[in-house]
Structure formats: structure tokens, C-alpha cells
Amino acid sequence: MHPLITPEALADALSARPATVVLDVRWRLGGPPGRQDYEVSHVPGAVYVDLDTELSAPPGVGGRHPLPDPQLLQDVLRRAGVREGGRVVAYDAGDGSVAARVWWLLRWAGYGEVAVLDGGFAAWEAAGLPVTAEVPAALTGDAAGDVVVRPGQMPVLDADEAAALAQEGVLLDARAAARYRGETEPVDPKAGHIPGALNAPTTGHVGADGRWLGADELAERFEGIGVSSDVAVGAYCGSGVTASSVVLALEVAGITSAEKPAALYAGSWSNWCALDREVATGG
């Protein structure tokens, strides 16, 4: 399954049988909770999943959004109706940088048939497709999904491995340029970046309309940053969420593949700061 899907293609998939499971993961750094938007309007049949409590373990030394407990993630996915052999599409408000967390997590869990809605809920509405405020009930018993989470199917970096990759390969920092340079830091206790990391803000993956750039454009962008297919590459951000979209973008660009994906520093900058590691500033 291609990692991106258009609103029109998703609408067709929802009319097929078995239907694709749609997960709404709208979220904002600093709030308010995305569930408020979901309860007002969402893709018909979509199930809301909470980034902070359902797609992450509790915050701590491991970071602000550590990887979730596999059994708890499996429970969340089954309540949403995710089944073995089925398909899942995740969406956020727009650029896919948060929905990519779902894409990455399911791939990490061994579930390959998952995609991000290109342009998110904004693109769905702009296409004139139906929306609803009706919230589907959580599925239980025989009606629930049967997905089995098999963790470890995507490469993950710890702090030492991220530091080494920044020197020996390419480590991409997905945060905004000002945070990368250390000019501002609205969330974590230190400002700056991992020494040797290169800046690749998630905003560069999409055009003015919020839709993802094409494969050739993404490849050109990454090559301009210093990424090539013959060098090991990984990504991090503030807490391992939006960096997932860098992993996705590298695959769309053809620099990596589903068989050989980029690595994710899951703890990211929040874990790096908690460990009091060396910080670099400037461009």
C-alpha cells in the first residue's frame, strides 16, 4: 500500500467491503485536545485515537511521547476495528506530520497496509466529501478487530545510536529551523540540536495547499539537504512524532523503501535533553 492516499481514493475505499478503518489523530502541540474537533466533525466512521494517551507511553526520561506498550496499542487498535489483512488510513488536521505517527507505529507493529490521508481533514473537506459528528461505538467481542501487534518491525535509535548516526551517516532534525538553531525552544528544557544533525523541517514536505510534494520534488529536497540512498539515514524531532513524517517522506521520495526504511530516534529531543547530552546551536 502506498504510504499516501488521496481523499477521493479514501472515499472509494470506504464504500468497498471490507471497509478501510480510518483513524483520526488530530493533535496540537500545547492543545487544545484534538478530540474536540473530532466531536464537531470528522470523516464518517473514523475513530479518534489520542496521541498522548493511546499512541504513547507516559512521558518520562524516555521522552514526551515514548513508544506505547505493545499490548495496550493492540487493545486500542482492536477497539477501533483494525483486522489482520485489512487496511488503515490515518489523518490529522492537514500536513500529515501527526498522522505519520500512526503510519509508523503500525509499520513498527508489523502491519503493512496503512497510509496517511494526503492533506488531512482539510483536504477531505475541501474535496466536498461528507462529514459527520456521529461517534462510532468502541468495538468489543466478535465485532472488535483481531490485529496482532508484533513490535520491532521498524528500526529505532536510542541516544547513543542517534549520536553515532549524526557523525557517520545522516540524522535529520524535523523541527522548525529556529528550534534547530537553538533560537527558541517552547517545550523542552534545552535549545539546539544533536551535534552533526541536519535540519529537515516537516513543513518542507508539503506545498501551499497542504498536500504532499511529489516523489521527484521530495527527492530533490532531501538531496539538497545532503541525503542520498547510499548513506544510512535517521530522523528525530521534539518527541518522536513529527519525525515519523520524515521517515514517510524519505520512502515516498524513493531514497528509502518499505524493506529498508529510515530509522527513528523515538525519544528524540525530549529524551536527549533528559539525558543531559551535548547540544549544538546555530545553522
C-alpha positions as CSV (number, residue, x, y, z in Angstrom):
1,M,0.0,0.0,0.0
2,H,1.4,3.4,-0.9
3,P,2.0,5.5,2.2
4,L,-0.2,8.3,1.0
5,I,-3.8,8.2,-0.2
6,T,-6.0,11.0,-1.7
7,P,-9.4,12.0,-0.2
8,E,-11.1,10.7,-3.3
9,A,-9.4,7.3,-3.1
10,L,-10.3,7.0,0.6
11,A,-13.9,7.8,-0.2
12,D,-13.9,4.9,-2.7
13,A,-12.2,2.6,-0.2
14,L,-14.9,3.4,2.5
15,S,-17.6,2.3,0.1
16,A,-15.9,-1.1,-0.5
17,R,-16.2,-4.2,1.6
18,P,-14.4,-4.8,3.8
19,A,-14.2,-1.1,4.6
20,T,-10.9,0.6,5.4
21,V,-10.5,1.6,9.1
22,V,-10.0,5.3,9.5
23,L,-8.2,6.8,12.5
24,D,-8.5,10.5,13.4
25,V,-5.4,11.6,15.2
26,R,-5.8,15.4,15.2
27,W,-3.5,16.9,17.8
28,R,-1.8,20.3,18.6
29,L,1.3,20.9,20.5
30,G,0.1,22.7,23.6
31,G,-3.6,21.8,23.0
32,P,-6.5,22.0,23.0
33,P,-7.2,18.3,22.6
34,G,-8.0,17.1,19.1
35,R,-11.0,15.2,20.3
36,Q,-12.9,18.5,20.5
37,D,-12.5,18.9,16.7
38,Y,-13.4,15.3,16.1
39,E,-16.6,15.6,18.1
40,V,-17.7,18.5,15.9
41,S,-16.9,17.0,12.6
42,H,-14.9,14.0,11.2
43,V,-14.7,11.5,8.3
44,P,-17.8,9.2,8.6
45,G,-16.9,6.1,10.6
46,A,-13.5,7.5,11.7
47,V,-12.4,6.5,15.2
48,Y,-10.5,9.1,17.3
49,V,-7.2,7.9,18.8
50,D,-5.4,10.1,21.3
51,L,-1.7,10.7,20.6
52,D,-0.8,11.4,24.3
53,T,-2.7,8.5,26.0
54,E,-3.2,5.8,23.3
55,L,-0.3,6.1,20.9
56,S,2.3,6.8,23.5
57,A,3.5,5.6,26.9
58,P,3.5,8.1,29.8
59,P,6.2,10.8,29.5
60,G,9.4,10.5,31.4
61,V,13.1,10.0,30.8
62,G,12.2,8.2,27.6
63,G,10.7,11.4,26.2
64,R,7.4,13.2,25.9
65,H,5.9,10.5,23.6
66,P,7.6,7.2,24.2
67,L,6.6,4.2,22.2
68,P,3.4,2.7,23.7
69,D,3.2,-0.7,25.4
70,P,2.5,-3.2,22.6
71,Q,-0.4,-4.9,24.4
72,L,-2.1,-1.5,25.1
73,L,-1.5,-0.5,21.5
74,Q,-3.1,-3.7,20.3
75,D,-6.1,-3.1,22.5
76,V,-6.6,0.4,21.1
77,L,-6.4,-0.9,17.5
78,R,-8.7,-3.7,18.1
79,R,-11.3,-1.4,19.7
80,A,-11.1,0.7,16.5
81,G,-11.8,-2.4,14.4
82,V,-8.3,-3.0,12.9
83,R,-8.2,-6.5,11.5
84,E,-5.4,-8.7,10.1
85,G,-5.5,-8.4,6.3
86,G,-7.4,-5.1,6.4
87,R,-6.3,-1.6,5.7
88,V,-5.9,1.5,7.8
89,V,-5.8,5.2,6.9
90,A,-4.8,7.9,9.4
91,Y,-5.4,11.6,9.2
92,D,-4.7,14.8,11.1
93,A,-5.8,18.3,10.5
94,G,-3.6,18.9,7.5
95,D,0.0,18.1,6.7
96,G,0.2,14.5,7.9
97,S,3.1,15.2,10.3
98,V,1.0,13.8,13.2
99,A,-0.9,11.1,11.2
100,A,2.5,9.8,10.2
101,R,2.9,8.6,13.8
102,V,0.1,6.1,13.2
103,W,1.6,5.1,9.9
104,W,5.0,4.5,11.6
105,L,3.5,2.8,14.7
106,L,1.5,0.3,12.6
107,R,4.5,-0.5,10.5
108,W,6.6,-0.9,13.7
109,A,3.9,-3.3,14.9
110,G,4.2,-5.4,11.7
111,Y,1.0,-4.0,10.0
112,G,1.9,-3.0,6.4
113,E,-1.4,-1.9,4.9
114,V,-1.5,1.6,6.3
115,A,-1.5,5.1,4.7
116,V,-1.8,8.8,5.6
117,L,-4.5,10.9,4.1
118,D,-2.8,13.4,1.8
119,G,-3.8,16.9,3.0
120,G,-5.6,15.5,6.1
121,F,-9.1,16.5,7.2
122,A,-8.7,19.9,5.5
123,A,-8.3,18.2,2.1
124,W,-11.2,15.9,2.8
125,E,-13.5,18.9,3.5
126,A,-12.1,20.9,0.5
127,A,-13.0,18.0,-1.8
128,G,-16.6,18.4,-0.7
129,L,-16.7,14.9,0.8
130,P,-19.2,14.0,3.6
131,V,-18.5,14.7,7.3
132,T,-20.4,13.8,10.5
133,A,-20.5,14.4,14.2
134,E,-21.7,10.8,14.9
135,V,-19.2,9.0,17.1
136,P,-19.0,5.2,16.5
137,A,-19.1,3.0,19.5
138,A,-15.9,1.2,20.6
139,L,-15.9,-2.3,19.2
140,T,-15.9,-5.3,21.6
141,G,-16.2,-9.1,21.4
142,D,-16.5,-10.6,18.0
143,A,-17.1,-7.2,16.5
144,A,-13.6,-5.9,17.5
145,G,-10.6,-6.2,15.4
146,D,-8.1,-9.1,15.6
147,V,-4.9,-7.3,14.7
148,V,-1.8,-8.7,16.5
149,V,0.9,-6.2,17.4
150,R,4.4,-7.5,16.6
151,P,6.7,-4.8,17.8
152,G,10.1,-4.0,16.4
153,Q,9.4,-4.1,12.7
154,M,10.8,-0.6,12.1
155,P,14.4,0.5,13.0
156,V,14.6,2.6,16.2
157,L,17.5,4.5,17.5
158,D,18.5,5.3,21.1
159,A,20.5,8.4,22.1
160,D,23.9,6.7,21.5
161,E,22.9,5.4,18.1
162,A,21.4,8.8,17.1
163,A,24.7,10.5,18.1
164,A,26.7,8.0,16.1
165,L,24.5,8.3,13.0
166,A,24.8,12.1,13.1
167,Q,28.6,11.6,12.6
168,E,28.7,8.5,10.4
169,G,25.6,8.9,8.3
170,V,22.7,11.4,8.1
171,L,20.5,12.3,11.1
172,L,17.6,14.7,10.1
173,D,16.0,17.1,12.6
174,A,12.4,17.5,11.7
175,R,11.7,20.6,13.9
176,A,11.4,24.2,12.7
177,A,14.6,25.9,11.8
178,A,14.5,28.3,14.8
179,R,14.3,25.4,17.2
180,Y,17.1,23.5,15.4
181,R,19.4,26.5,15.6
182,G,18.6,27.0,19.3
183,E,17.0,30.4,18.9
184,T,13.8,29.3,20.7
185,E,12.5,26.2,22.5
186,P,8.9,26.3,23.5
187,V,8.7,22.8,25.1
188,D,11.9,21.2,26.1
189,P,14.5,22.4,28.7
190,K,17.3,22.9,26.2
191,A,17.5,24.7,22.9
192,G,19.6,23.5,20.0
193,H,20.1,20.2,18.1
194,I,22.1,17.0,18.2
195,P,25.7,17.7,17.1
196,G,26.0,16.8,13.4
197,A,22.3,16.6,12.7
198,L,20.9,18.3,9.6
199,N,17.7,20.3,9.6
200,A,14.7,19.0,7.5
201,P,11.6,20.7,8.8
202,T,8.3,18.8,8.2
203,T,6.8,21.9,6.7
204,G,9.1,21.3,3.6
205,H,7.2,18.0,2.8
206,V,4.0,19.8,1.7
207,G,3.0,22.5,-0.7
208,A,1.0,25.7,-0.1
209,D,-2.2,23.6,-0.3
210,G,-1.2,21.2,2.4
211,R,-0.8,18.3,0.0
212,W,2.4,16.3,0.0
213,L,5.1,17.1,-2.7
214,G,5.6,14.5,-5.4
215,A,8.4,11.9,-5.2
216,D,10.7,13.9,-7.5
217,E,10.3,17.1,-5.5
218,L,10.9,15.3,-2.2
219,A,13.9,13.6,-3.6
220,E,15.4,16.9,-4.8
221,R,14.7,18.5,-1.4
222,F,16.4,15.7,0.5
223,E,19.4,15.6,-1.9
224,G,19.8,19.3,-1.3
225,I,20.0,18.7,2.4
226,G,22.6,16.1,2.0
227,V,20.7,12.8,1.9
228,S,21.5,10.0,-0.5
229,S,20.3,6.4,-0.9
230,D,23.7,5.0,-0.2
231,V,24.1,6.6,3.3
232,A,22.4,5.4,6.5
233,V,19.7,7.9,7.5
234,G,17.5,8.5,10.5
235,A,15.2,11.2,11.9
236,Y,14.2,12.9,15.1
237,C,12.1,15.8,16.3
238,G,10.8,17.1,19.6
239,S,9.3,13.8,20.9
240,G,9.4,11.3,18.0
241,V,6.0,12.2,16.5
242,T,6.6,14.5,13.5
243,A,9.9,12.8,12.7
244,S,7.7,9.9,11.6
245,S,6.7,12.0,8.6
246,V,10.4,12.4,7.6
247,V,10.6,8.6,7.6
248,L,7.5,8.5,5.4
249,A,8.7,11.3,3.1
250,L,12.1,9.5,2.5
251,E,10.1,6.5,1.4
252,V,7.8,8.5,-0.9
253,A,11.0,10.1,-2.4
254,G,12.4,6.7,-3.1
255,I,15.5,7.3,-1.0
256,T,14.5,4.6,1.4
257,S,11.9,1.8,1.0
258,A,9.5,-0.3,2.9
259,E,12.1,-3.1,3.0
260,K,14.9,-0.7,4.1
261,P,13.3,2.3,5.9
262,A,15.0,5.2,7.7
263,A,15.5,4.8,11.4
264,L,13.5,6.8,14.0
265,Y,15.0,8.2,17.2
266,A,11.8,7.6,19.1
267,G,12.8,9.5,22.3
268,S,14.0,12.4,20.1
269,W,15.0,15.8,21.6
270,S,12.9,15.3,24.8
271,N,14.9,12.2,25.6
272,W,18.2,13.8,24.5
273,C,17.6,16.7,27.0
274,A,16.5,14.3,29.8
275,L,19.8,12.5,29.4
276,D,21.7,15.9,29.5
277,R,23.5,15.2,26.3
278,E,25.7,17.6,24.4
279,V,23.9,20.3,22.5
280,A,24.8,22.2,19.3
281,T,23.4,25.5,18.2
282,G,23.5,27.6,15.0
283,G,22.9,26.6,11.4
